[in-house]
Amino acid sequence: MAKILVVDDSPTMQIGTTRILVSAGHDVIQAASGTEGIEKASSENPDIILMDVVMPDISGFQATRTITSNPDTQHIPIIILSTKEQETDKVWAKRQGASDYVVKPPEPKELLSKIDALLNG
């Protein structure tokens, strides 16, 4: 299926999200910070990125902006995966270059459906 980069500083969310993706046949790469996510987006060239927002080094919004403004990685769709569920957060995510937004914890069918739409759209 697809190679998916999961960027999240929470080991619990990493495990849960990875379990959903692997059960659907995807390969998963993990990054525990925004900075590591930017580095792995460049070195691993994933098909899609799932990005947390609140992380200790740089925010997922900053990492998304960096990835989507880099000519080498701007083609990679990013889904923000966050506990922040305000409409303003969703609008801001789109302005930073995110393709979609899912509220944590992700409902497996919704998450996989959004991934499929971006990969096949």
Biopython code that builds the backbone (N, CA, C, O; Angstrom):
import numpy as np
from Bio.PDB.StructureBuilder import StructureBuilder

atoms = [
    (1, "MET", "N", (0.849, -1.182, 0.000)),
    (1, "MET", "CA", (0.000, 0.000, 0.000)),
    (1, "MET", "C", (0.892, 1.242, 0.000)),
    (1, "MET", "O", (1.683, 1.433, -0.924)),
    (2, "ALA", "N", (0.771, 2.088, 1.030)),
    (2, "ALA", "CA", (1.502, 3.355, 1.033)),
    (2, "ALA", "C", (2.525, 3.386, 2.160)),
    (2, "ALA", "O", (2.398, 2.680, 3.160)),
    (3, "LYS", "N", (3.551, 4.229, 1.972)),
    (3, "LYS", "CA", (4.526, 4.499, 3.032)),
    (3, "LYS", "C", (4.062, 5.777, 3.724)),
    (3, "LYS", "O", (3.995, 6.838, 3.102)),
    (4, "ILE", "N", (3.744, 5.670, 5.015)),
    (4, "ILE", "CA", (3.161, 6.785, 5.757)),
    (4, "ILE", "C", (4.069, 7.170, 6.921)),
    (4, "ILE", "O", (4.479, 6.326, 7.717)),
    (5, "LEU", "N", (4.373, 8.471, 6.999)),
    (5, "LEU", "CA", (5.165, 9.021, 8.095)),
    (5, "LEU", "C", (4.214, 9.543, 9.162)),
    (5, "LEU", "O", (3.371, 10.397, 8.888)),
    (6, "VAL", "N", (4.353, 9.022, 10.390)),
    (6, "VAL", "CA", (3.548, 9.476, 11.517)),
    (6, "VAL", "C", (4.446, 10.314, 12.419)),
    (6, "VAL", "O", (5.419, 9.814, 12.984)),
    (7, "VAL", "N", (4.105, 11.599, 12.546)),
    (7, "VAL", "CA", (4.895, 12.524, 13.362)),
    (7, "VAL", "C", (4.081, 12.857, 14.606)),
    (7, "VAL", "O", (3.079, 13.568, 14.530)),
    (8, "ASP", "N", (4.519, 12.337, 15.757)),
    (8, "ASP", "CA", (3.796, 12.561, 17.016)),
    (8, "ASP", "C", (4.750, 12.308, 18.174)),
    (8, "ASP", "O", (5.481, 11.318, 18.174)),
    (9, "ASP", "N", (4.745, 13.195, 19.156)),
    (9, "ASP", "CA", (5.638, 13.039, 20.300)),
    (9, "ASP", "C", (5.079, 12.102, 21.367)),
    (9, "ASP", "O", (5.782, 11.770, 22.321)),
    (10, "SER", "N", (3.827, 11.672, 21.221)),
    (10, "SER", "CA", (3.209, 10.766, 22.186)),
    (10, "SER", "C", (3.404, 9.312, 21.755)),
    (10, "SER", "O", (2.884, 8.902, 20.718)),
    (11, "PRO", "N", (4.155, 8.525, 22.548)),
    (11, "PRO", "CA", (4.324, 7.113, 22.204)),
    (11, "PRO", "C", (2.986, 6.375, 22.107)),
    (11, "PRO", "O", (2.836, 5.487, 21.267)),
    (12, "THR", "N", (2.022, 6.725, 22.947)),
    (12, "THR", "CA", (0.710, 6.084, 22.925)),
    (12, "THR", "C", (0.005, 6.347, 21.599)),
    (12, "THR", "O", (-0.567, 5.431, 21.008)),
    (13, "MET", "N", (0.041, 7.597, 21.127)),
    (13, "MET", "CA", (-0.593, 7.923, 19.841)),
    (13, "MET", "C", (0.171, 7.277, 18.682)),
    (13, "MET", "O", (-0.436, 6.829, 17.710)),
    (14, "GLN", "N", (1.495, 7.230, 18.786)),
    (14, "GLN", "CA", (2.300, 6.571, 17.742)),
    (14, "GLN", "C", (1.860, 5.112, 17.591)),
    (14, "GLN", "O", (1.632, 4.630, 16.482)),
    (15, "ILE", "N", (1.748, 4.425, 18.724)),
    (15, "ILE", "CA", (1.380, 3.006, 18.709)),
    (15, "ILE", "C", (-0.027, 2.819, 18.141)),
    (15, "ILE", "O", (-0.242, 1.969, 17.278)),
    (16, "GLY", "N", (-0.983, 3.615, 18.627)),
    (16, "GLY", "CA", (-2.370, 3.481, 18.182)),
    (16, "GLY", "C", (-2.529, 3.785, 16.696)),
    (16, "GLY", "O", (-3.206, 3.051, 15.976)),
    (17, "THR", "N", (-1.908, 4.866, 16.241)),
    (17, "THR", "CA", (-2.005, 5.246, 14.832)),
    (17, "THR", "C", (-1.309, 4.222, 13.949)),
    (17, "THR", "O", (-1.825, 3.844, 12.897)),
    (18, "THR", "N", (-0.136, 3.777, 14.381)),
    (18, "THR", "CA", (0.613, 2.769, 13.619)),
    (18, "THR", "C", (-0.208, 1.490, 13.486)),
    (18, "THR", "O", (-0.241, 0.881, 12.416)),
    (19, "ARG", "N", (-0.868, 1.085, 14.560)),
    (19, "ARG", "CA", (-1.689, -0.131, 14.543)),
    (19, "ARG", "C", (-2.797, -0.019, 13.484)),
    (19, "ARG", "O", (-3.045, -0.968, 12.740)),
    (20, "ILE", "N", (-3.456, 1.138, 13.420)),
    (20, "ILE", "CA", (-4.520, 1.361, 12.423)),
    (20, "ILE", "C", (-3.951, 1.234, 11.009)),
    (20, "ILE", "O", (-4.533, 0.573, 10.149)),
    (21, "LEU", "N", (-2.805, 1.879, 10.787)),
    (21, "LEU", "CA", (-2.220, 1.918, 9.443)),
    (21, "LEU", "C", (-1.695, 0.557, 9.002)),
    (21, "LEU", "O", (-1.907, 0.145, 7.862)),
    (22, "VAL", "N", (-1.014, -0.134, 9.900)),
    (22, "VAL", "CA", (-0.448, -1.449, 9.573)),
    (22, "VAL", "C", (-1.566, -2.455, 9.304)),
    (22, "VAL", "O", (-1.443, -3.299, 8.417)),
    (23, "SER", "N", (-2.653, -2.366, 10.068)),
    (23, "SER", "CA", (-3.767, -3.293, 9.857)),
    (23, "SER", "C", (-4.405, -3.101, 8.477)),
    (23, "SER", "O", (-5.060, -4.005, 7.957)),
    (24, "ALA", "N", (-4.207, -1.919, 7.893)),
    (24, "ALA", "CA", (-4.735, -1.643, 6.549)),
    (24, "ALA", "C", (-3.683, -1.912, 5.470)),
    (24, "ALA", "O", (-3.914, -1.645, 4.291)),
    (25, "GLY", "N", (-2.527, -2.443, 5.882)),
    (25, "GLY", "CA", (-1.504, -2.821, 4.920)),
    (25, "GLY", "C", (-0.469, -1.762, 4.588)),
    (25, "GLY", "O", (0.335, -1.951, 3.675)),
    (26, "HIS", "N", (-0.475, -0.641, 5.319)),
    (26, "HIS", "CA", (0.492, 0.431, 5.042)),
    (26, "HIS", "C", (1.813, 0.194, 5.764)),
    (26, "HIS", "O", (1.857, -0.458, 6.807)),
    (27, "ASP", "N", (2.892, 0.732, 5.191)),
    (27, "ASP", "CA", (4.193, 0.760, 5.857)),
    (27, "ASP", "C", (4.261, 2.060, 6.644)),
    (27, "ASP", "O", (3.838, 3.108, 6.156)),
    (28, "VAL", "N", (4.798, 1.996, 7.872)),
    (28, "VAL", "CA", (4.829, 3.173, 8.733)),
    (28, "VAL", "C", (6.259, 3.529, 9.115)),
    (28, "VAL", "O", (7.063, 2.673, 9.483)),
    (29, "ILE", "N", (6.544, 4.820, 9.015)),
    (29, "ILE", "CA", (7.790, 5.414, 9.507)),
    (29, "ILE", "C", (7.360, 6.342, 10.633)),
    (29, "ILE", "O", (6.325, 7.001, 10.534)),
    (30, "GLN", "N", (8.144, 6.398, 11.700)),
    (30, "GLN", "CA", (7.759, 7.240, 12.827)),
    (30, "GLN", "C", (8.786, 8.339, 13.076)),
    (30, "GLN", "O", (9.986, 8.159, 12.868)),
    (31, "ALA", "N", (8.276, 9.482, 13.527)),
    (31, "ALA", "CA", (9.119, 10.587, 13.973)),
    (31, "ALA", "C", (8.496, 11.126, 15.251)),
    (31, "ALA", "O", (7.275, 11.244, 15.354)),
    (32, "ALA", "N", (9.342, 11.454, 16.227)),
    (32, "ALA", "CA", (8.847, 11.870, 17.544)),
    (32, "ALA", "C", (8.863, 13.381, 17.757)),
    (32, "ALA", "O", (8.568, 13.854, 18.854)),
    (33, "SER", "N", (9.207, 14.144, 16.712)),
    (33, "SER", "CA", (9.219, 15.603, 16.839)),
    (33, "SER", "C", (9.007, 16.236, 15.464)),
    (33, "SER", "O", (9.156, 15.579, 14.433)),
    (34, "GLY", "N", (8.664, 17.501, 15.469)),
    (34, "GLY", "CA", (8.489, 18.215, 14.206)),
    (34, "GLY", "C", (9.768, 18.257, 13.391)),
    (34, "GLY", "O", (9.747, 18.080, 12.173)),
    (35, "THR", "N", (10.878, 18.493, 14.069)),
    (35, "THR", "CA", (12.175, 18.555, 13.380)),
    (35, "THR", "C", (12.511, 17.214, 12.750)),
    (35, "THR", "O", (12.942, 17.154, 11.599)),
    (36, "GLU", "N", (12.314, 16.128, 13.513)),
    (36, "GLU", "CA", (12.571, 14.796, 12.975)),
    (36, "GLU", "C", (11.616, 14.488, 11.817)),
    (36, "GLU", "O", (11.995, 13.824, 10.853)),
    (37, "GLY", "N", (10.388, 14.972, 11.919)),
    (37, "GLY", "CA", (9.417, 14.776, 10.846)),
    (37, "GLY", "C", (9.855, 15.439, 9.549)),
    (37, "GLY", "O", (9.717, 14.861, 8.471)),
    (38, "ILE", "N", (10.382, 16.650, 9.656)),
    (38, "ILE", "CA", (10.890, 17.372, 8.479)),
    (38, "ILE", "C", (12.039, 16.589, 7.852)),
    (38, "ILE", "O", (12.097, 16.418, 6.634)),
    (39, "GLU", "N", (12.968, 16.108, 8.713)),
    (39, "GLU", "CA", (14.130, 15.353, 8.221)),
    (39, "GLU", "C", (13.691, 14.064, 7.527)),
    (39, "GLU", "O", (14.194, 13.733, 6.453)),
    (40, "LYS", "N", (12.748, 13.334, 8.142)),
    (40, "LYS", "CA", (12.304, 12.061, 7.559)),
    (40, "LYS", "C", (11.450, 12.266, 6.314)),
    (40, "LYS", "O", (11.451, 11.420, 5.420)),
    (41, "ALA", "N", (10.725, 13.370, 6.245)),
    (41, "ALA", "CA", (9.959, 13.665, 5.023)),
    (41, "ALA", "C", (10.919, 13.773, 3.852)),
    (41, "ALA", "O", (10.625, 13.317, 2.747)),
    (42, "SER", "N", (12.081, 14.387, 4.109)),
    (42, "SER", "CA", (13.076, 14.569, 3.056)),
    (42, "SER", "C", (13.824, 13.274, 2.742)),
    (42, "SER", "O", (14.014, 12.937, 1.573)),
    (43, "SER", "N", (14.247, 12.553, 3.768)),
    (43, "SER", "CA", (15.078, 11.364, 3.547)),
    (43, "SER", "C", (14.278, 10.129, 3.135)),
    (43, "SER", "O", (14.784, 9.294, 2.385)),
    (44, "GLU", "N", (13.036, 9.998, 3.613)),
    (44, "GLU", "CA", (12.235, 8.796, 3.362)),
    (44, "GLU", "C", (11.234, 8.955, 2.214)),
    (44, "GLU", "O", (10.755, 7.962, 1.667)),
    (45, "ASN", "N", (10.918, 10.196, 1.850)),
    (45, "ASN", "CA", (9.950, 10.489, 0.793)),
    (45, "ASN", "C", (8.667, 9.652, 0.929)),
    (45, "ASN", "O", (8.338, 8.861, 0.045)),
    (46, "PRO", "N", (7.944, 9.840, 2.055)),
    (46, "PRO", "CA", (6.716, 9.053, 2.254)),
    (46, "PRO", "C", (5.624, 9.461, 1.274)),
    (46, "PRO", "O", (5.697, 10.519, 0.649)),
    (47, "ASP", "N", (4.612, 8.608, 1.150)),
    (47, "ASP", "CA", (3.477, 8.909, 0.280)),
    (47, "ASP", "C", (2.519, 9.907, 0.936)),
    (47, "ASP", "O", (1.815, 10.651, 0.253)),
    (48, "ILE", "N", (2.506, 9.908, 2.263)),
    (48, "ILE", "CA", (1.612, 10.794, 3.026)),
    (48, "ILE", "C", (2.196, 10.971, 4.422)),
    (48, "ILE", "O", (2.942, 10.118, 4.903)),
    (49, "ILE", "N", (1.853, 12.082, 5.071)),
    (49, "ILE", "CA", (2.333, 12.369, 6.423)),
    (49, "ILE", "C", (1.137, 12.637, 7.324)),
    (49, "ILE", "O", (0.229, 13.382, 6.955)),
    (50, "LEU", "N", (1.139, 12.027, 8.512)),
    (50, "LEU", "CA", (0.172, 12.342, 9.561)),
    (50, "LEU", "C", (0.931, 13.163, 10.598)),
    (50, "LEU", "O", (1.915, 12.683, 11.161)),
    (51, "MET", "N", (0.491, 14.389, 10.858)),
    (51, "MET", "CA", (1.252, 15.348, 11.665)),
    (51, "MET", "C", (0.475, 15.807, 12.889)),
    (51, "MET", "O", (-0.624, 16.348, 12.772)),
    (52, "ASP", "N", (1.059, 15.585, 14.073)),
    (52, "ASP", "CA", (0.524, 16.133, 15.318)),
    (52, "ASP", "C", (0.763, 17.645, 15.301)),
    (52, "ASP", "O", (1.597, 18.125, 14.533)),
    (53, "VAL", "N", (0.049, 18.396, 16.131)),
    (53, "VAL", "CA", (0.257, 19.845, 16.194)),
    (53, "VAL", "C", (1.137, 20.228, 17.371)),
    (53, "VAL", "O", (2.150, 20.905, 17.193)),
    (54, "VAL", "N", (0.762, 19.800, 18.578)),
    (54, "VAL", "CA", (1.478, 20.228, 19.781)),
    (54, "VAL", "C", (2.635, 19.272, 20.062)),
    (54, "VAL", "O", (2.440, 18.133, 20.487)),
    (55, "MET", "N", (3.861, 19.778, 19.809)),
    (55, "MET", "CA", (5.079, 18.996, 20.051)),
    (55, "MET", "C", (6.107, 19.904, 20.709)),
    (55, "MET", "O", (6.017, 21.126, 20.592)),
    (56, "PRO", "N", (7.093, 19.315, 21.408)),
    (56, "PRO", "CA", (8.002, 20.129, 22.212)),
    (56, "PRO", "C", (8.988, 21.017, 21.431)),
    (56, "PRO", "O", (9.363, 22.078, 21.930)),
    (57, "ASP", "N", (9.410, 20.625, 20.244)),
    (57, "ASP", "CA", (10.422, 21.442, 19.567)),
    (57, "ASP", "C", (9.784, 22.504, 18.675)),
    (57, "ASP", "O", (9.843, 23.694, 18.987)),
    (58, "ILE", "N", (9.184, 22.087, 17.585)),
    (58, "ILE", "CA", (8.419, 23.004, 16.748)),
    (58, "ILE", "C", (7.034, 22.416, 16.560)),
    (58, "ILE", "O", (6.856, 21.200, 16.632)),
    (59, "SER", "N", (6.064, 23.262, 16.323)),
    (59, "SER", "CA", (4.690, 22.767, 16.191)),
    (59, "SER", "C", (4.503, 22.042, 14.866)),
    (59, "SER", "O", (5.285, 22.206, 13.929)),
    (60, "GLY", "N", (3.451, 21.240, 14.813)),
    (60, "GLY", "CA", (3.111, 20.569, 13.573)),
    (60, "GLY", "C", (2.753, 21.553, 12.473)),
    (60, "GLY", "O", (2.965, 21.279, 11.291)),
    (61, "PHE", "N", (2.205, 22.710, 12.866)),
    (61, "PHE", "CA", (1.916, 23.749, 11.869)),
    (61, "PHE", "C", (3.216, 24.257, 11.238)),
    (61, "PHE", "O", (3.294, 24.428, 10.021)),
    (62, "GLN", "N", (4.233, 24.496, 12.071)),
    (62, "GLN", "CA", (5.527, 24.959, 11.546)),
    (62, "GLN", "C", (6.165, 23.887, 10.664)),
    (62, "GLN", "O", (6.686, 24.188, 9.591)),
    (63, "ALA", "N", (6.121, 22.643, 11.120)),
    (63, "ALA", "CA", (6.708, 21.547, 10.335)),
    (63, "ALA", "C", (5.967, 21.386, 9.004)),
    (63, "ALA", "O", (6.590, 21.163, 7.966)),
    (64, "THR", "N", (4.646, 21.499, 9.039)),
    (64, "THR", "CA", (3.852, 21.399, 7.812)),
    (64, "THR", "C", (4.241, 22.505, 6.833)),
    (64, "THR", "O", (4.424, 22.253, 5.642)),
    (65, "ARG", "N", (4.364, 23.718, 7.340)),
    (65, "ARG", "CA", (4.747, 24.850, 6.497)),
    (65, "ARG", "C", (6.123, 24.619, 5.870)),
    (65, "ARG", "O", (6.327, 24.917, 4.693)),
    (66, "THR", "N", (7.064, 24.090, 6.654)),
    (66, "THR", "CA", (8.411, 23.811, 6.149)),
    (66, "THR", "C", (8.376, 22.742, 5.058)),
    (66, "THR", "O", (9.000, 22.904, 4.009)),
    (67, "ILE", "N", (7.653, 21.660, 5.302)),
    (67, "ILE", "CA", (7.579, 20.550, 4.341)),
    (67, "ILE", "C", (6.887, 20.990, 3.051)),
    (67, "ILE", "O", (7.354, 20.667, 1.958)),
    (68, "THR", "N", (5.779, 21.723, 3.170)),
    (68, "THR", "CA", (5.020, 22.105, 1.976)),
    (68, "THR", "C", (5.658, 23.258, 1.206)),
    (68, "THR", "O", (5.264, 23.537, 0.073)),
    (69, "SER", "N", (6.637, 23.929, 1.807)),
    (69, "SER", "CA", (7.313, 25.002, 1.073)),
    (69, "SER", "C", (8.644, 24.545, 0.477)),
    (69, "SER", "O", (9.300, 25.308, -0.233)),
    (70, "ASN", "N", (9.046, 23.307, 0.759)),
    (70, "ASN", "CA", (10.287, 22.754, 0.213)),
    (70, "ASN", "C", (9.968, 22.062, -1.115)),
    (70, "ASN", "O", (9.123, 21.169, -1.151)),
    (71, "PRO", "N", (10.633, 22.461, -2.209)),
    (71, "PRO", "CA", (10.347, 21.845, -3.505)),
    (71, "PRO", "C", (10.517, 20.316, -3.520)),
    (71, "PRO", "O", (9.860, 19.631, -4.305)),
    (72, "ASP", "N", (11.390, 19.782, -2.662)),
    (72, "ASP", "CA", (11.623, 18.337, -2.624)),
    (72, "ASP", "C", (10.513, 17.573, -1.903)),
    (72, "ASP", "O", (10.350, 16.373, -2.126)),
    (73, "THR", "N", (9.749, 18.247, -1.045)),
    (73, "THR", "CA", (8.733, 17.555, -0.237)),
    (73, "THR", "C", (7.331, 18.145, -0.396)),
    (73, "THR", "O", (6.382, 17.621, 0.187)),
    (74, "GLN", "N", (7.180, 19.205, -1.160)),
    (74, "GLN", "CA", (5.875, 19.882, -1.242)),
    (74, "GLN", "C", (4.773, 19.027, -1.861)),
    (74, "GLN", "O", (3.591, 19.332, -1.702)),
    (75, "HIS", "N", (5.150, 17.961, -2.567)),
    (75, "HIS", "CA", (4.158, 17.068, -3.190)),
    (75, "HIS", "C", (3.524, 16.088, -2.200)),
    (75, "HIS", "O", (2.529, 15.439, -2.525)),
    (76, "ILE", "N", (4.089, 15.977, -1.000)),
    (76, "ILE", "CA", (3.606, 14.984, -0.030)),
    (76, "ILE", "C", (2.386, 15.543, 0.711)),
    (76, "ILE", "O", (2.497, 16.572, 1.378)),
    (77, "PRO", "N", (1.226, 14.886, 0.605)),
    (77, "PRO", "CA", (0.046, 15.368, 1.340)),
    (77, "PRO", "C", (0.228, 15.177, 2.842)),
    (77, "PRO", "O", (0.795, 14.182, 3.294)),
    (78, "ILE", "N", (-0.263, 16.148, 3.603)),
    (78, "ILE", "CA", (-0.162, 16.098, 5.067)),
    (78, "ILE", "C", (-1.560, 16.168, 5.660)),
    (78, "ILE", "O", (-2.356, 17.046, 5.329)),
    (79, "ILE", "N", (-1.838, 15.210, 6.551)),
    (79, "ILE", "CA", (-3.071, 15.249, 7.332)),
    (79, "ILE", "C", (-2.684, 15.632, 8.752)),
    (79, "ILE", "O", (-1.892, 14.939, 9.391)),
    (80, "ILE", "N", (-3.237, 16.731, 9.246)),
    (80, "ILE", "CA", (-3.014, 17.109, 10.636)),
    (80, "ILE", "C", (-3.852, 16.169, 11.499)),
    (80, "ILE", "O", (-5.031, 15.941, 11.229)),
    (81, "LEU", "N", (-3.228, 15.634, 12.532)),
    (81, "LEU", "CA", (-3.881, 14.711, 13.460)),
    (81, "LEU", "C", (-3.713, 15.321, 14.846)),
    (81, "LEU", "O", (-2.640, 15.216, 15.440)),
    (82, "SER", "N", (-4.763, 15.961, 15.370)),
    (82, "SER", "CA", (-4.619, 16.760, 16.579)),
    (82, "SER", "C", (-5.831, 16.666, 17.491)),
    (82, "SER", "O", (-6.940, 16.369, 17.046)),
    (83, "THR", "N", (-5.603, 16.922, 18.770)),
    (83, "THR", "CA", (-6.701, 17.009, 19.731)),
    (83, "THR", "C", (-7.406, 18.355, 19.615)),
    (83, "THR", "O", (-8.525, 18.514, 20.101)),
    (84, "LYS", "N", (-6.762, 19.315, 18.978)),
    (84, "LYS", "CA", (-7.358, 20.645, 18.788)),
    (84, "LYS", "C", (-8.485, 20.520, 17.757)),
    (84, "LYS", "O", (-8.249, 20.135, 16.612)),
    (85, "GLU", "N", (-9.705, 20.848, 18.175)),
    (85, "GLU", "CA", (-10.825, 20.615, 17.271)),
    (85, "GLU", "C", (-11.613, 21.871, 16.919)),
    (85, "GLU", "O", (-12.736, 21.776, 16.423)),
    (86, "GLN", "N", (-11.043, 23.041, 17.168)),
    (86, "GLN", "CA", (-11.700, 24.282, 16.791)),
    (86, "GLN", "C", (-11.638, 24.490, 15.277)),
    (86, "GLN", "O", (-10.673, 24.083, 14.629)),
    (87, "GLU", "N", (-12.648, 25.111, 14.729)),
    (87, "GLU", "CA", (-12.666, 25.394, 13.289)),
    (87, "GLU", "C", (-11.473, 26.259, 12.884)),
    (87, "GLU", "O", (-10.929, 26.102, 11.791)),
    (88, "THR", "N", (-11.067, 27.175, 13.774)),
    (88, "THR", "CA", (-9.915, 28.039, 13.467)),
    (88, "THR", "C", (-8.633, 27.216, 13.302)),
    (88, "THR", "O", (-7.780, 27.558, 12.484)),
    (89, "ASP", "N", (-8.495, 26.136, 14.075)),
    (89, "ASP", "CA", (-7.326, 25.267, 13.943)),
    (89, "ASP", "C", (-7.323, 24.590, 12.579)),
    (89, "ASP", "O", (-6.277, 24.463, 11.942)),
    (90, "LYS", "N", (-8.497, 24.158, 12.136)),
    (90, "LYS", "CA", (-8.613, 23.487, 10.840)),
    (90, "LYS", "C", (-8.300, 24.456, 9.694)),
    (90, "LYS", "O", (-7.631, 24.089, 8.728)),
    (91, "VAL", "N", (-8.786, 25.679, 9.811)),
    (91, "VAL", "CA", (-8.504, 26.701, 8.794)),
    (91, "VAL", "C", (-7.007, 27.017, 8.774)),
    (91, "VAL", "O", (-6.400, 27.115, 7.707)),
    (92, "TRP", "N", (-6.420, 27.176, 9.965)),
    (92, "TRP", "CA", (-4.993, 27.482, 10.061)),
    (92, "TRP", "C", (-4.155, 26.345, 9.463)),
    (92, "TRP", "O", (-3.153, 26.593, 8.793)),
    (93, "ALA", "N", (-4.568, 25.113, 9.706)),
    (93, "ALA", "CA", (-3.846, 23.953, 9.157)),
    (93, "ALA", "C", (-3.820, 24.026, 7.631)),
    (93, "ALA", "O", (-2.779, 23.802, 7.014)),
    (94, "LYS", "N", (-4.952, 24.335, 7.032)),
    (94, "LYS", "CA", (-5.029, 24.456, 5.562)),
    (94, "LYS", "C", (-4.116, 25.573, 5.072)),
    (94, "LYS", "O", (-3.462, 25.437, 4.038)),
    (95, "ARG", "N", (-4.071, 26.673, 5.809)),
    (95, "ARG", "CA", (-3.213, 27.802, 5.415)),
    (95, "ARG", "C", (-1.732, 27.446, 5.487)),
    (95, "ARG", "O", (-0.913, 28.037, 4.783)),
    (96, "GLN", "N", (-1.389, 26.481, 6.336)),
    (96, "GLN", "CA", (0.002, 26.056, 6.458)),
    (96, "GLN", "C", (0.375, 25.030, 5.390)),
    (96, "GLN", "O", (1.545, 24.679, 5.238)),
    (97, "GLY", "N", (-0.636, 24.549, 4.646)),
    (97, "GLY", "CA", (-0.374, 23.606, 3.574)),
    (97, "GLY", "C", (-0.929, 22.212, 3.788)),
    (97, "GLY", "O", (-0.744, 21.335, 2.944)),
    (98, "ALA", "N", (-1.611, 21.992, 4.915)),
    (98, "ALA", "CA", (-2.180, 20.663, 5.181)),
    (98, "ALA", "C", (-3.293, 20.352, 4.188)),
    (98, "ALA", "O", (-4.043, 21.236, 3.772)),
    (99, "SER", "N", (-3.382, 19.086, 3.820)),
    (99, "SER", "CA", (-4.417, 18.631, 2.888)),
    (99, "SER", "C", (-5.717, 18.287, 3.593)),
    (99, "SER", "O", (-6.794, 18.390, 3.006)),
    (100, "ASP", "N", (-5.616, 17.873, 4.867)),
    (100, "ASP", "CA", (-6.816, 17.474, 5.601)),
    (100, "ASP", "C", (-6.531, 17.546, 7.095)),
    (100, "ASP", "O", (-5.414, 17.860, 7.508)),
    (101, "TYR", "N", (-7.548, 17.252, 7.903)),
    (101, "TYR", "CA", (-7.468, 17.401, 9.356)),
    (101, "TYR", "C", (-8.324, 16.325, 10.002)),
    (101, "TYR", "O", (-9.479, 16.134, 9.620)),
    (102, "VAL", "N", (-7.761, 15.618, 10.981)),
    (102, "VAL", "CA", (-8.500, 14.591, 11.723)),
    (102, "VAL", "C", (-8.280, 14.843, 13.211)),
    (102, "VAL", "O", (-7.155, 15.076, 13.653)),
    (103, "VAL", "N", (-9.372, 14.792, 13.977)),
    (103, "VAL", "CA", (-9.283, 15.007, 15.421)),
    (103, "VAL", "C", (-8.907, 13.696, 16.105)),
    (103, "VAL", "O", (-9.438, 12.636, 15.775)),
    (104, "LYS", "N", (-7.973, 13.785, 17.073)),
    (104, "LYS", "CA", (-7.547, 12.626, 17.869)),
    (104, "LYS", "C", (-8.580, 12.324, 18.939)),
    (104, "LYS", "O", (-9.278, 13.230, 19.393)),
    (105, "PRO", "N", (-8.690, 11.069, 19.349)),
    (105, "PRO", "CA", (-8.084, 9.909, 18.701)),
    (105, "PRO", "C", (-8.806, 9.626, 17.389)),
    (105, "PRO", "O", (-10.025, 9.774, 17.300)),
    (106, "PRO", "N", (-8.050, 9.218, 16.372)),
    (106, "PRO", "CA", (-8.684, 9.020, 15.068)),
    (106, "PRO", "C", (-9.614, 7.816, 15.052)),
    (106, "PRO", "O", (-9.311, 6.769, 15.623)),
    (107, "GLU", "N", (-10.730, 7.982, 14.397)),
    (107, "GLU", "CA", (-11.646, 6.866, 14.138)),
    (107, "GLU", "C", (-11.044, 6.145, 12.930)),
    (107, "GLU", "O", (-10.890, 6.757, 11.873)),
    (108, "PRO", "N", (-10.701, 4.862, 13.059)),
    (108, "PRO", "CA", (-9.984, 4.176, 11.979)),
    (108, "PRO", "C", (-10.591, 4.326, 10.587)),
    (108, "PRO", "O", (-9.869, 4.608, 9.631)),
    (109, "LYS", "N", (-11.899, 4.144, 10.457)),
    (109, "LYS", "CA", (-12.515, 4.245, 9.123)),
    (109, "LYS", "C", (-12.360, 5.638, 8.532)),
    (109, "LYS", "O", (-12.070, 5.784, 7.345)),
    (110, "GLU", "N", (-12.556, 6.672, 9.367)),
    (110, "GLU", "CA", (-12.419, 8.055, 8.886)),
    (110, "GLU", "C", (-10.985, 8.329, 8.442)),
    (110, "GLU", "O", (-10.756, 8.886, 7.369)),
    (111, "LEU", "N", (-10.025, 7.934, 9.274)),
    (111, "LEU", "CA", (-8.623, 8.180, 8.955)),
    (111, "LEU", "C", (-8.218, 7.468, 7.665)),
    (111, "LEU", "O", (-7.612, 8.075, 6.782)),
    (112, "LEU", "N", (-8.551, 6.188, 7.559)),
    (112, "LEU", "CA", (-8.175, 5.413, 6.369)),
    (112, "LEU", "C", (-8.891, 5.934, 5.121)),
    (112, "LEU", "O", (-8.326, 5.908, 4.028)),
    (113, "SER", "N", (-10.110, 6.399, 5.278)),
    (113, "SER", "CA", (-10.853, 6.960, 4.156)),
    (113, "SER", "C", (-10.183, 8.239, 3.642)),
    (113, "SER", "O", (-10.076, 8.447, 2.433)),
    (114, "LYS", "N", (-9.735, 9.088, 4.566)),
    (114, "LYS", "CA", (-9.065, 10.336, 4.165)),
    (114, "LYS", "C", (-7.715, 10.042, 3.512)),
    (114, "LYS", "O", (-7.327, 10.704, 2.549)),
    (115, "ILE", "N", (-7.011, 9.058, 4.036)),
    (115, "ILE", "CA", (-5.724, 8.655, 3.438)),
    (115, "ILE", "C", (-5.972, 8.145, 2.027)),
    (115, "ILE", "O", (-5.282, 8.556, 1.094)),
    (116, "ASP", "N", (-6.934, 7.263, 1.857)),
    (116, "ASP", "CA", (-7.254, 6.712, 0.537)),
    (116, "ASP", "C", (-7.638, 7.816, -0.447)),
    (116, "ASP", "O", (-7.220, 7.793, -1.605)),
    (117, "ALA", "N", (-8.431, 8.777, 0.014)),
    (117, "ALA", "CA", (-8.857, 9.882, -0.861)),
    (117, "ALA", "C", (-7.650, 10.688, -1.346)),
    (117, "ALA", "O", (-7.594, 11.077, -2.513)),
    (118, "LEU", "N", (-6.688, 10.940, -0.461)),
    (118, "LEU", "CA", (-5.513, 11.715, -0.856)),
    (118, "LEU", "C", (-4.577, 10.905, -1.762)),
    (118, "LEU", "O", (-3.982, 11.449, -2.692)),
    (119, "LEU", "N", (-4.454, 9.627, -1.489)),
    (119, "LEU", "CA", (-3.564, 8.791, -2.299)),
    (119, "LEU", "C", (-4.129, 8.520, -3.686)),
    (119, "LEU", "O", (-3.381, 8.386, -4.654)),
    (120, "ASN", "N", (-5.451, 8.441, -3.778)),
    (120, "ASN", "CA", (-6.088, 8.086, -5.044)),
    (120, "ASN", "C", (-6.769, 9.257, -5.744)),
    (120, "ASN", "O", (-7.321, 9.113, -6.834)),
    (121, "GLY", "N", (-6.718, 10.440, -5.082)),
    (121, "GLY", "CA", (-7.457, 11.576, -5.603)),
    (121, "GLY", "C", (-6.747, 12.319, -6.635)),
    (121, "GLY", "O", (-7.269, 13.305, -7.156)),
]
sb = StructureBuilder()
sb.init_structure("model")
sb.init_model(0)
sb.init_chain("A")
sb.init_seg("    ")
for serial, (resi, resn, name, xyz) in enumerate(atoms, 1):
    if name == "N":
        sb.init_residue(resn, " ", resi, " ")
    sb.init_atom(name, np.array(xyz, "f"), 0.0, 1.0, " ", f" {name:<3s}", serial, name[0])
structure = sb.get_structure()
